[in-house]
Amino acid sequence: MQPEEKSKQSNWRTWLKRVGVAGFLFFLAKGLVWIGIAVVAYYSTKD
């Protein structure tokens, strides 16, 4: 591999890792919000 190709691959890999981490955190937060909504709904309808 030439230095240019290695640098491009490194940049691509770094970008992919950032997107992966951001995606994981987004869906984790989204899931926690939905669990919170379900818990609030359960306790608000409970007598």
N, C-alpha and C positions, 0 to 999 in steps of 0.2 A: 504494500500500500504506500502511496505517496503521501507526503505530509498534508497536502490540501484535502485529500480524501479522508484522511484520519481526522482532521479538524472538523470537516463537515459531518462525519459520523458521530463525533463527540458532541457537537452542537445538537444534532438530531436526538441523540440519546438523552441529553440533558433536558431538552424541551419535552420529550416524551415522559420523562420522570416527573417533571413539574405538572404536566397535565394529569398524569395518573394520580398524584398526590392530591391535587385540587379536586379531581373528580371523586376520589374516595372521601375527602372531607365534606364535599357538597352532599353526597348521598347519605353519609353518616348523619349530618345535621338534619337533613330532610326526614330521615327515618326517626330520629329522636323527636322532631316536632310532631310527626304523625302519632307516635306513641303518646306524647303529652296530650294531644287532642283527644285521643281515645280514652285516656285516663280521666281527663276533665269531664268528658261526656258521660262516662260511666258513673262517676261520683255525683254529677249534677242531676242525673235521673234516678239515683238511688234514694229511697225514702229513709 
